[in-house]
């Protein structure tokens, strides 16, 4: 990688469709790198960059990662889930990437490695724009780490598409909620497909923190959603519809996460 001129290949579910008739550059296949495999306990959880969505879905994980596991079974079809990787989903940097919203609610950190050493980048700072990340040309995303403090509560992920399966999100929402004696003590909310990059909804989070679980969905205000998101009109949906969809998905996700 330090020598330049290489593209990274794992599952290839984005690389090959985007390549057209042939690959234009040399590729380095990372699926055999041991350090990029497996889900392990390391001051929280470490998910190897080459771990597939099928593996994430099948592994017993804390309830906080239930949203990520739900996203894992909605990324494409079974064939894609069997080979597509978590690092590939991040590096593809699609605004509609299903894996990103639940990872944002988990305060995920992207672990990058190169001949010059390792560096850690919060996921919220890693994806810079559609199809653009903070990964340098000589770096590999070797893992995604979830800190121990983010393993509490329950996670939920919901997406809306033109059909139930094999579909790109029109809108998606992820929630991780921690409650104590009927009060929300920690809440993280993120949305996808409604801004250049998936992002958190801090105004909504602030409004719900410390609130009783009962009637939580009724505290959502439209201005808290529109202040954080900037959806576009495209072939899948107009911007206004996306904002309405996020509001409804969020209500349903809150009911699931706080229930």
C-alpha positions in Angstrom: 0.0 0.0 0.0 2.9 2.4 0.8 4.1 2.0 -2.8 0.8 3.4 -4.2 -1.3 2.3 -7.1 -3.4 -0.2 -5.3 -7.2 -0.5 -4.6 -8.3 -2.5 -1.6 -10.6 -5.5 -2.2 -12.5 -7.5 0.4 -16.0 -8.7 -0.5 -16.0 -6.7 -3.8 -19.7 -6.0 -3.6 -19.0 -2.3 -4.3 -15.7 -2.6 -6.1 -16.9 -4.9 -8.9 -20.2 -3.1 -9.8 -18.3 0.2 -9.8 -15.5 -1.1 -12.0 -17.5 -1.5 -15.2 -16.0 -3.8 -17.8 -12.7 -4.3 -16.0 -10.7 -3.2 -12.9 -8.5 -0.3 -13.9 -5.9 -0.7 -11.1 -4.3 -3.4 -9.2 -6.1 -4.7 -6.1 -4.8 -6.1 -2.8 -7.2 -8.7 -1.3 -7.3 -8.2 2.5 -9.7 -11.1 3.4 -6.8 -13.4 4.5 -5.3 -10.9 7.0 -5.8 -12.6 10.4 -5.8 -9.3 12.3 -8.8 -8.1 10.2 -10.9 -11.1 11.2 -13.1 -11.9 14.1 -15.1 -10.0 16.8 -13.2 -9.8 20.1 -13.3 -8.2 23.5 -10.7 -5.4 23.7 -11.7 -2.6 26.1 -15.2 -3.0 24.5 -15.6 -4.7 21.2 -13.2 -4.9 18.2 -14.8 -5.9 14.9 -12.2 -6.8 12.3 -12.4 -4.8 9.1 -12.9 -8.0 7.0 -15.7 -9.3 9.2 -18.8 -10.0 7.0 -22.3 -8.9 7.7 -23.4 -12.5 8.0 -20.8 -13.0 10.8 -22.0 -9.9 12.6 -25.6 -11.1 12.4 -24.8 -14.6 13.7 -22.5 -13.6 16.6 -24.0 -13.3 20.1 -23.5 -9.6 20.9 -24.8 -7.2 23.6 -28.3 -5.7 23.1 -26.6 -2.4 22.4 -25.6 -3.9 19.0 -29.0 -5.2 18.1 -29.4 -2.3 15.7 -26.1 -3.1 14.0 -27.2 -6.8 13.7 -30.5 -5.7 12.3 -28.7 -3.6 9.7 -26.5 -6.6 8.9 -29.5 -8.7 7.7 -30.8 -5.8 5.6 -27.6 -5.0 3.6 -28.4 -6.4 0.2 -29.3 -10.0 0.0 -27.8 -13.1 1.6 -25.1 -13.4 -1.1 -23.9 -9.8 -0.3 -24.1 -10.4 3.4 -21.9 -13.5 3.1 -19.0 -11.5 1.5 -19.6 -7.8 2.1 -17.5 -6.4 5.0 -18.0 -3.8 7.6 -14.9 -1.9 6.6 -16.1 -1.9 2.9 -19.4 -0.4 3.9 -17.6 2.4 5.7 -15.0 3.0 3.0 -17.7 3.1 0.2 -19.1 6.1 2.0 -22.6 6.0 0.7 -25.1 8.4 2.3 -27.4 5.4 2.5 -25.0 3.0 4.0 -27.0 0.8 6.4 -24.1 0.1 8.7 -23.2 3.6 9.6 -26.2 4.9 11.6 -26.1 2.1 14.2 -22.3 2.4 14.4 -22.7 6.2 15.1 -25.0 5.4 18.0 -22.2 3.1 19.4 -19.5 5.9 19.2 -17.6 3.6 16.9 -13.9 4.3 16.2 -12.2 3.4 12.9 -8.8 1.8 13.3 -6.5 2.6 10.4 -3.0 1.0 9.9 -0.2 1.7 7.5 3.6 1.3 7.2 3.7 4.6 9.1 1.8 3.3 12.1 -1.7 3.1 13.4 -4.2 5.9 14.0 -7.8 6.0 15.3 -10.5 8.2 13.9 -14.0 8.5 15.3 -16.5 7.3 12.7 -18.3 10.7 12.9 -15.1 12.2 11.5 -14.1 9.4 9.2 -16.8 9.8 6.4 -16.2 13.3 5.0 -18.7 13.4 2.0 -20.4 11.0 -0.4 -17.7 8.5 -1.6 -15.0 10.3 0.4 -13.4 9.3 3.7 -10.4 10.3 5.8 -8.5 7.1 4.8 -5.2 7.9 3.3 -4.0 6.1 0.1 -1.5 4.0 2.1 -3.9 3.0 4.9 -6.2 0.0 5.5 -9.2 0.1 7.8 -8.2 -2.9 9.9 -11.0 -2.7 12.5 -14.0 -0.9 13.9 -14.0 -0.5 17.7 -16.9 0.0 20.1 -15.9 1.5 23.4 -17.0 -0.3 26.6 -19.1 2.7 27.7 -21.2 2.3 24.5 -22.2 -1.3 25.2 -25.1 -0.3 27.5 -28.8 -0.2 26.6 -30.6 -1.5 23.6 -30.1 -0.7 19.9 -32.7 -0.5 17.2 -32.3 0.0 13.4 -35.1 0.7 11.0 -35.0 1.5 7.3 -37.5 2.4 4.6 -37.1 1.3 1.1 -39.3 0.8 -2.0 -39.6 -2.9 -1.0 -38.8 -5.0 2.1 -35.5 -6.5 0.9 -32.6 -5.9 -1.6 -33.2 -2.2 -1.6 -31.2 1.0 -1.0 -32.6 3.0 1.9 -34.9 6.0 1.3 -34.3 6.8 5.0 -33.0 4.9 8.0 -32.8 5.5 11.7 -30.7 4.0 14.5 -31.3 4.4 18.2 -29.5 3.2 21.3 -31.3 3.9 24.5 -30.3 3.4 28.2 -33.0 3.6 30.8 -33.1 3.5 34.6 -36.3 3.2 36.5 -38.3 4.4 33.6 -36.1 7.4 32.8 -33.8 7.8 29.8 -30.3 8.2 31.1 -28.5 7.9 27.7 -29.7 8.1 24.2 -28.0 8.2 20.8 -29.9 8.7 17.5 -28.6 8.7 14.0 -30.2 8.9 10.5 -29.0 7.7 7.1 -29.9 8.6 3.5 -31.0 12.1 4.5 -27.8 14.1 4.4 -24.5 13.9 2.6 -23.2 11.6 5.3 -25.2 9.7 7.9 -25.3 11.8 11.1 -26.5 12.1 14.7 -29.5 14.1 15.7 -28.2 16.0 18.7 -31.3 18.3 19.2 -33.6 15.3 19.5 -31.1 13.5 21.8 -31.0 16.5 24.1 -34.8 16.7 24.2 -35.2 13.1 25.2 -32.4 12.8 27.7 -33.8 12.6 31.2 -37.4 12.2 29.9 -39.8 9.4 31.1 -39.9 6.4 28.9 -43.7 6.7 28.7 -44.7 8.9 25.8 -41.1 9.3 24.6 -42.1 9.3 20.9 -44.4 12.2 21.5 -41.5 14.4 22.4 -40.1 14.4 18.9 -40.3 17.8 17.2 -39.9 18.3 13.5 -37.5 21.2 13.9 -35.1 18.9 15.8 -35.0 16.7 12.7 -34.8 19.4 10.0 -32.0 21.2 11.9 -29.7 18.1 11.6 -30.6 16.7 8.2 -30.5 18.0 4.6 -32.1 15.4 2.3 -32.3 15.8 -1.4 -34.8 15.0 -4.1 -33.8 12.0 -6.1 -35.2 9.0 -8.0 -36.0 7.2 -4.7 -37.9 10.0 -2.9 -38.4 13.7 -2.6 -36.7 15.5 0.4 -40.0 16.3 2.2 -41.0 12.7 2.1 -37.6 11.7 3.6 -38.1 14.0 6.5 -41.5 12.6 7.2 -40.2 9.1 7.0 -37.4 9.8 9.4 -39.9 11.2 12.0 -42.0 8.1 11.7 -39.1 5.7 11.8 -37.7 7.5 14.8 -41.0 7.1 16.7 -41.1 3.4 16.0 -37.4 3.0 16.9 -37.9 4.8 20.2 -40.7 2.5 21.1 -38.5 -0.5 20.4 -35.4 0.8 22.1 -37.0 2.0 25.3 -39.6 -0.8 25.6 
